[in-house]
Amino acid sequence: MTYTFYELLWLFFAYSFAGWILETVAAAVKKRTFVNRGLVNGPLCVTYGAAAAAMTLSCRELSGFWLFAGIVILATLTQWIAGHVLEWLYHEKWWDYSGLPWNLDGYICVPASAVWGVLGVLAFRWGNPLLTRLFALLPGSLGKILLWILLLALAADMLATVLILTGKTRRIEQWQSVDSLFASLSVRLELRLSSLVNRRLERAYPRERTAGEEKELKTASAEGFAAGCSFYKIFLLFVIGCVLGDLTETVFCRITAGVWMSRSSLVWGPFSIVWGLAIALVTVLLYRYKDSSDRFLFLMGTVLGGAYEYLCSVFTEMMFGTVFWDYSKIPFNLGGRINLLYCFFWGIAAVVWFKGLYPVFSRWIERIPAKAGKPLVWLLIVFMTVNMAVSFMALWRSDERSRGVAAEAYWQQVMDERFGDDRLVRIYPNAIKVE
């Protein structure tokens, strides 16, 4: 079933609210008192809503066992990533499955994943149709306005909460010198919100920060340019991964197909965004496990890589109406989007990356002087942003041309002139239009 943007937004809020009820009731039963278990102040657990929306989009082609397996994988990854992100923001674990069997650092465990799979299948089969029918009962304009109001309120709530959790707030002493009514009101609102958020989070997730965590935080703040798993290092690894991925796929096509062909994701330069994002994400997610066994890294790389490639395939088809790879002719494939052999390749790549390539690139990056490194990173950010924006417009316009849409706007005329179908075929030779 295909859902509109507003239906997906409606499902996001509905499942966020349902998740908040589930978490709050569970916490109330355990603590015998009301506790708001959401990250934001409103009655929403956005992790549930985001996971439900992602499942609705990516699992619509699956059925039977594969639907259950896909939901289990997506729910588990969502919970695992959310756990890391929340710990990074608040420097504490918000849940701990250490007492349950087959858990990974207390973030995820097999029993909880199985429960999410069952709940996800129920929501996918019966919850989504019911909720969309309820949404259809609302007058069209009223429903859309309501959703935009909720979205803006959630954005403001999340922004305020994240700013407070990350310490990006100012002390009242810094504001007292500002002779302004607006500044004064801002300080009062900030102090109240800060006090509210911190008291609520302490009640909902009580846990003392350990001495080791305090030491780790102080050490991280004292480190210089691109040390550890910093933003600058991750972005440079993203660029390196883009180039390595493009070269790897180009050579692979030459060996297997006997032809040289472009494998770039962008219109300018040898950059494979799928590989670059994969390198950046796997480094962030598995950084703390980089010294683990080869078997563990292989298993995590296989699962993460397969899920990542599947989601990339769904996203690009939805955005551009184009399939950039098709594994339908390879055994043990899932919808032509992924196959078992290439999932194993992702696992091997994870081992090779952490055991061989990452230490080398990490040392090289850390040797770059901060005065040169930071401007270099920001120049690359600007270049890659423009490159991705132009590539997006070129692909979007290509899809429009295939549907007979005339070039009326200036950007459409520029795309037709600079990036016509002949040039895009050379850049994306394996792209297949989907009707």
SULHU-V517129 format. One record per pair of residues at least 12 apart in sequence whose C-alpha atoms are under 10 Angstrom apart, sorted by the first residue. I is the first residue (numbers start at 1). J is the second residue. D is the distance in whole Angstrom. If there is no record, write none. Layout:
<<I J D> <I J D>>
//
This chain:
<<1 56 9> <1 57 9> <1 60 7> <1 61 9> <1 128 10> <1 129 9> <2 56 9> <2 57 8> <2 60 8> <3 56 8> <3 57 8> <3 128 10> <3 132 9> <6 132 10> <6 135 9> <6 143 8> <6 144 7> <6 147 8> <6 148 9> <7 53 10> <7 128 9> <7 131 9> <7 132 6> <7 133 10> <7 135 7> <7 136 9> <7 143 10> <7 144 10> <7 147 10> <8 49 10> <8 50 10> <8 52 9> <8 53 6> <8 54 9> <8 56 8> <8 57 9> <8 128 9> <8 132 9> <9 49 9> <9 50 10> <9 53 8> <9 144 10> <9 147 7> <9 148 9> <9 150 10> <9 151 9> <10 49 9> <10 53 9> <10 128 10> <10 131 8> <10 132 8> <10 134 10> <10 135 7> <10 143 9> <10 144 9> <10 146 10> <10 147 7> <10 150 10> <11 49 7> <11 50 9> <11 52 7> <11 53 7> <11 56 9> <11 127 9> <11 128 7> <11 131 7> <11 132 8> <11 135 9> <12 44 10> <12 45 10> <12 46 8> <12 47 9> <12 48 8> <12 49 4> <12 50 6> <12 51 8> <12 52 7> <12 53 6> <12 54 9> <12 56 10> <13 43 10> <13 44 8> <13 45 9> <13 46 8> <13 48 9> <13 49 6> <13 50 9> <13 52 10> <13 53 10> <13 147 9> <13 150 8> <13 151 9> <13 154 10> <14 44 9> <14 48 9> <14 49 7> <14 52 10> <14 127 10> <14 128 10> <14 131 8> <15 44 8> <15 45 8> <15 46 8> <15 47 9> <15 48 6> <15 49 5> <15 50 8> <15 51 9> <15 52 7> <15 53 9> <15 123 9> <15 127 9> <15 128 10> <15 131 10> <16 38 9> <16 43 8> <16 44 5> <16 45 5> <16 46 5> <16 47 7> <16 48 5> <16 49 4> <16 50 8> <16 51 9> <16 52 9> <17 38 10> <17 42 9> <17 43 6> <17 44 5> <17 45 6> <17 46 8> <17 48 8> <17 49 8> <18 43 9> <18 44 8> <18 45 8> <18 48 8> <18 49 9> <19 37 9> <19 38 9> <19 43 9> <19 44 7> <19 45 6> <19 46 8> <19 47 8> <19 48 6> <19 49 8> <20 36 8> <20 37 7> <20 38 6> <20 39 10> <20 42 9> <20 43 6> <20 44 5> <20 45 5> <20 46 8> <20 47 10> <20 48 8> <20 49 10> <21 36 9> <21 37 9> <21 38 10> <21 43 8> <21 44 8> <21 45 9> <22 37 9> <22 45 9> <23 35 9> <23 36 8> <23 37 6> <23 38 8> <23 44 10> <23 45 8> <24 36 6> <24 37 6> <24 38 8> <24 43 9> <24 45 10> <24 204 9> <25 37 9> <27 204 8> <27 205 10> <28 204 10> <31 203 10> <31 204 10> <34 203 10> <34 204 9> <35 200 8> <35 201 9> <35 203 7> <35 204 6> <35 205 9> <36 200 7> <36 201 8> <36 203 8> <36 204 6> <36 205 10> <37 94 9> <37 200 9> <37 201 8> <37 203 9> <37 204 6> <37 205 8> <38 200 10> <38 201 9> <38 204 9> <39 86 9> <39 94 10> <39 157 9> <39 158 8> <39 161 8> <39 162 9> <39 197 9> <39 200 9> <39 201 8> <39 204 10> <40 154 8> <40 155 10> <40 156 10> <40 157 6> <40 158 6> <40 159 9> <40 160 9> <40 161 6> <40 162 9> <40 197 8> <40 200 10> <40 201 10> <41 154 9> <41 157 7> <41 158 8> <41 160 10> <41 161 8> <41 193 9> <41 196 9> <41 197 7> <41 200 9> <41 201 10> <42 153 9> <42 154 8> <42 157 8> <42 158 9> <44 154 9> <46 154 9> <46 158 10> <47 75 9> <47 78 7> <47 79 8> <47 82 7> <48 75 9> <48 78 9> <48 79 9> <50 75 10> <50 78 8> <51 71 9> <51 74 7> <51 75 6> <51 76 10> <51 77 9> <51 78 6> <51 79 9> <51 120 9> <52 71 9> <52 74 9> <52 75 8> <52 120 8> <52 123 8> <52 124 8> <52 128 9> <54 71 9> <54 74 8> <54 75 9> <54 78 9> <54 311 9> <55 67 9> <55 70 8> <55 71 6> <55 72 10> <55 73 10> <55 74 7> <55 75 8> <55 120 8> <55 121 10> <55 123 10> <55 124 8> <55 311 10> <56 71 9> <56 120 10> <56 123 9> <56 124 7> <56 128 8> <57 311 9> <57 314 8> <57 315 9> <57 318 9> <58 70 9> <58 71 9> <58 74 9> <58 310 8> <58 311 6> <58 312 10> <58 313 9> <58 314 6> <58 315 8> <58 318 10> <59 71 7> <59 74 9> <59 124 9> <59 310 10> <59 311 9> <59 314 9> <60 124 9> <61 334 10> <61 335 8> <62 334 9> <62 335 8> <63 121 9> <63 125 10> <64 121 9> <66 334 9> <67 117 9> <67 120 9> <67 121 7> <67 124 9> <68 114 9> <68 116 9> <68 117 6> <68 118 7> <68 119 10> <68 120 8> <68 121 6> <68 122 10> <68 124 10> <69 113 10> <69 114 9> <69 117 7> <69 118 10> <69 121 10> <70 117 8> <70 120 10> <70 121 10> <70 307 8> <71 113 9> <71 114 9> <71 116 8> <71 117 5> <71 118 9> <71 119 9> <71 120 6> <71 121 7> <71 124 9> <72 110 9> <72 112 9> <72 113 6> <72 114 7> <72 115 8> <72 116 6> <72 117 5> <72 118 8> <72 119 10> <72 120 8> <72 121 9> <73 113 8> <73 114 10> <73 116 10> <73 117 8> <73 303 8> <73 304 9> <73 306 10> <73 307 7> <74 113 10> <74 116 10> <74 117 9> <74 120 10> <74 304 10> <74 307 8> <74 308 10> <74 311 10> <75 108 10> <75 112 10> <75 113 7> <75 114 10> <75 115 10> <75 116 6> <75 117 7> <75 120 8> <76 107 9> <76 108 7> <76 109 8> <76 110 9> <76 112 8> <76 113 6> <76 114 9> <76 116 8> <76 117 9> <77 107 10> <77 108 9> <77 113 10> <77 303 9> <77 304 8> <77 307 9> <78 108 10> <79 107 7> <79 108 7> <79 113 9> <80 104 9> <80 105 10> <80 106 9> <80 107 6> <80 108 6> <80 109 10> <80 285 9> <81 107 9> <81 108 10> <81 284 10> <81 285 7> <82 94 10> <82 107 9> <83 95 8> <83 96 9> <83 106 9> <83 107 6> <83 108 9> <84 107 8> <84 284 9> <84 285 8> <85 285 10> <86 162 10> <86 165 9> <88 165 10> <88 166 9> <89 162 8> <89 163 10> <89 164 10> <89 165 6> <89 166 6> <89 167 9> <90 162 9> <90 164 10> <90 165 6> <90 166 7> <90 167 9> <90 201 10> <90 209 10> <91 165 9> <91 166 9> <91 209 8> <91 210 10> <91 213 8> <91 214 9> <91 217 8> <92 205 9> <92 206 9> <92 207 7> <92 208 8> <92 209 7> <92 210 9> <92 213 9> <93 106 9> <93 107 8> <93 205 8> <93 206 10> <93 207 8> <93 208 10> <93 209 9> <94 107 9> <94 201 9> <94 204 9> <94 205 6> <94 206 9> <94 207 9> <95 107 7> <95 108 9> <95 205 8> <96 108 8> <96 109 10> <97 109 7> <97 110 10> <97 111 10> <97 112 9> <100 112 9> <157 193 10> <160 190 8> <160 193 8> <160 194 9> <160 197 9> <161 193 8> <161 194 8> <161 196 10> <161 197 7> <161 198 9> <163 194 9> <164 190 9> <164 191 10> <164 193 8> <164 194 6> <164 195 10> <164 197 8> <164 198 8> <165 194 9> <165 197 9> <165 198 8> <165 201 10> <167 194 10> <169 187 10> <169 190 8> <169 191 9> <169 194 9> <170 187 8> <170 190 9> <170 191 9> <171 187 8> <171 190 9> <171 191 9> <172 184 9> <172 186 10> <172 187 6> <172 188 9> <172 190 9> <172 191 8> <173 187 10> <174 187 10> <175 187 7> <224 366 9> <224 369 10> <224 370 8> <225 365 9> <225 366 7> <225 367 9> <225 368 8> <225 369 8> <225 370 5> <225 371 9> <225 373 8> <225 374 8> <226 362 9> <226 363 10> <226 365 7> <226 366 6> <226 367 9> <226 368 9> <226 369 10> <226 370 8> <226 373 8> <226 374 9> <227 362 8> <227 363 9> <227 365 9> <227 366 6> <227 367 10> <228 287 9> <228 362 9> <228 366 9> <229 283 8> <229 284 7> <229 287 7> <229 288 9> <229 362 9> <230 284 9> <231 280 10> <231 284 10> <231 377 10> <232 365 9> <232 366 10> <232 373 8> <232 374 7> <232 376 10> <232 377 7> <232 378 9> <233 280 9> <233 361 9> <233 362 8> <233 365 7> <233 366 8> <233 373 10> <233 377 9> <234 276 10> <234 277 10> <234 279 9> <234 280 6> <234 281 9> <234 283 8> <234 284 8> <234 362 10> <234 365 10> <235 276 9> <235 277 9> <235 279 10> <235 280 7> <235 377 7> <235 378 10> <235 380 9> <235 381 8> <236 276 10> <236 280 9> <236 361 9> <236 362 10> <236 365 8> <236 373 10> <236 376 9> <236 377 7> <236 380 9> <236 381 9> <237 276 7> <237 277 9> <237 279 7> <237 280 6> <237 281 10> <237 283 9> <237 358 9> <237 361 8> <237 362 8> <237 365 9> <238 271 10> <238 272 10> <238 273 8> <238 274 10> <238 275 8> <238 276 4> <238 277 6> <238 278 8> <238 279 6> <238 280 5> <238 281 9> <238 283 10> <239 271 8> <239 272 9> <239 273 9> <239 275 9> <239 276 6> <239 277 9> <239 279 9> <239 280 9> <239 377 10> <239 380 8> <239 381 9> <239 384 9> <240 271 9> <240 272 10> <240 275 9> <240 276 7> <240 279 9> <240 280 9> <240 361 9> <241 271 8> <241 272 8> <241 273 8> <241 274 9> <241 275 6> <241 276 4> <241 277 8> <241 278 8> <241 279 6> <241 280 8> <242 264 8> <242 265 9> <242 266 10> <242 269 10> <242 270 7> <242 271 5> <242 272 4> <242 273 5> <242 274 7> <242 275 5> <242 276 4> <242 277 8> <242 278 9> <242 279 8> <242 280 10> <243 264 9> <243 269 9> <243 270 6> <243 271 5> <243 272 6> <243 273 9> <243 275 8> <243 276 8> <244 270 9> <244 271 8> <244 272 8> <244 275 8> <244 276 8> <244 279 10> <245 263 9> <245 264 9> <245 270 9> <245 271 7> <245 272 6> <245 273 8> <245 274 8> <245 275 5> <245 276 7> <245 278 10> <245 279 9> <246 262 8> <246 263 6> <246 264 6> <246 265 8> <246 269 10> <246 270 6> <246 271 6> <246 272 5> <246 273 9> <246 274 9> <246 275 8> <246 276 9> <247 262 9> <247 263 8> <247 264 9> <247 270 8> <247 271 9> <247 272 9> <248 263 9> <248 272 10> <248 275 10> <249 261 9> <249 262 9> <249 263 6> <249 264 9> <249 272 9> <249 275 10> <250 262 7> <250 263 6> <250 264 9> <250 270 10> <251 263 10> <261 426 8> <261 427 8> <261 428 9> <261 429 7> <261 430 9> <262 425 9> <262 426 7> <262 427 6> <262 428 7> <262 429 7> <262 430 9> <263 324 10> <263 426 10> <263 427 7> <263 428 7> <263 429 8> <263 430 9> <264 427 7> <264 428 7> <264 429 10> <265 324 9> <265 387 10> <265 388 9> <265 391 8> <265 392 10> <265 427 8> <265 428 8> <266 384 9> <266 387 7> <266 388 6> <266 389 9> <266 390 8> <266 391 5> <266 392 8> <266 394 10> <266 395 10> <266 427 8> <266 428 9> <267 387 7> <267 388 8> <267 389 10> <267 390 8> <267 391 6> <267 392 9> <267 394 8> <267 395 10> <267 419 9> <267 423 9> <267 424 8> <267 426 10> <267 427 7> <267 428 9> <268 383 10> <268 384 9> <268 386 10> <268 387 6> <268 388 9> <268 390 9> <268 391 8> <268 427 9> <269 384 10> <269 387 9> <270 427 10> <271 384 9> <271 387 10> <273 384 10> <273 388 9> <274 308 9> <274 309 8> <274 312 8> <274 313 10> <275 309 10> <277 308 9> <278 301 10> <278 304 9> <278 305 7> <278 308 8> <278 309 9> <278 346 9> <278 350 10> <279 349 9> <279 350 9> <279 353 8> <279 358 10> <281 304 9> <281 308 10> <282 300 9> <282 301 8> <282 304 8> <282 305 9> <282 350 8> <282 353 9> <282 354 10> <283 350 9> <283 353 9> <283 354 8> <283 358 9> <285 300 10> <285 304 10> <286 300 8> <286 301 9> <286 350 9> <286 354 9> <287 354 9> <289 354 9> <290 350 9> <290 351 9> <290 353 9> <290 354 6> <290 355 8> <290 358 9> <290 359 10> <291 354 8> <291 355 8> <292 351 10> <292 354 9> <292 355 10> <293 351 9> <293 355 10> <294 347 9> <294 348 9> <294 350 9> <294 351 6> <294 352 9> <294 354 9> <294 355 8> <295 347 9> <295 348 10> <295 351 8> <296 347 9> <296 350 10> <296 351 9> <297 347 7> <297 348 8> <297 349 9> <297 350 6> <297 351 6> <297 352 9> <297 353 10> <297 354 8> <297 355 10> <298 343 10> <298 344 8> <298 345 9> <298 346 8> <298 347 4> <298 348 6> <298 349 8> <298 350 6> <298 351 6> <298 352 9> <299 343 10> <299 344 9> <299 346 9> <299 347 6> <299 348 9> <299 350 9> <299 351 9> <300 346 9> <300 347 7> <300 350 8> <300 351 10> <301 343 8> <301 344 8> <301 345 9> <301 346 5> <301 347 4> <301 348 7> <301 349 7> <301 350 5> <301 351 8> <302 340 9> <302 341 10> <302 342 9> <302 343 5> <302 344 5> <302 345 7> <302 346 5> <302 347 4> <302 348 8> <302 349 9> <302 350 8> <303 343 7> <303 344 9> <303 346 8> <303 347 8> <304 343 9> <304 346 8> <304 347 8> <304 350 10> <305 338 10> <305 342 9> <305 343 6> <305 344 9> <305 345 9> <305 346 5> <305 347 7> <305 349 9> <305 350 9> <306 337 9> <306 338 6> <306 339 8> <306 340 8> <306 342 8> <306 343 5> <306 344 9> <306 345 10> <306 346 7> <306 347 9> <307 337 10> <307 338 8> <307 343 9> <308 338 10> <308 343 10> <308 346 10> <309 337 7> <309 338 7> <309 339 10> <309 342 10> <309 343 9> <309 346 10> <310 334 9> <310 335 9> <310 336 9> <310 337 6> <310 338 6> <310 339 10> <311 337 9> <311 338 10> <312 324 10> <312 337 9> <313 325 8> <313 326 9> <313 336 9> <313 337 6> <313 338 9> <314 337 8> <317 432 10> <317 433 9> <317 434 8> <318 434 10> <319 392 9> <319 395 9> <319 396 8> <319 399 9> <320 392 9> <320 393 10> <320 395 6> <320 396 6> <320 397 9> <320 398 8> <320 399 6> <320 400 9> <320 433 9> <320 434 9> <321 395 9> <321 396 9> <321 398 10> <321 399 7> <321 400 10> <321 402 10> <321 431 10> <321 432 9> <321 433 6> <321 434 5> <321 435 7> <322 395 9> <322 398 10> <322 399 8> <322 430 10> <322 431 6> <322 432 5> <322 433 5> <322 434 6> <322 435 9> <323 336 10> <323 337 9> <323 430 8> <323 431 6> <323 432 5> <323 433 6> <323 434 7> <324 337 9> <324 428 8> <324 429 9> <324 430 6> <324 431 4> <324 432 6> <324 433 9> <325 337 7> <325 338 9> <325 430 7> <325 431 7> <325 432 8> <326 338 8> <326 339 10> <326 430 9> <326 431 9> <326 432 9> <327 339 7> <327 342 9> <330 342 10> <390 411 10> <390 415 9> <390 419 10> <391 415 10> <391 419 9> <391 424 10> <393 411 8> <393 412 8> <393 414 10> <393 415 7> <393 419 10> <394 411 9> <394 412 9> <394 414 9> <394 415 6> <394 416 8> <394 418 9> <394 419 6> <394 420 8> <394 421 10> <394 424 8> <395 415 9> <395 419 9> <395 420 10> <395 421 10> <395 424 8> <395 428 10> <396 412 9> <396 415 9> <397 411 9> <397 412 6> <397 413 9> <397 414 10> <397 415 7> <397 416 8> <397 419 9> <397 420 9> <397 421 10> <398 412 10> <398 415 8> <398 416 8> <398 419 8> <398 420 8> <398 421 7> <398 424 8> <398 433 10> <399 433 8> <399 434 10> <400 412 9> <401 416 9> <401 420 9> <401 421 9> <402 421 10> <402 433 9> <403 435 10>>
//
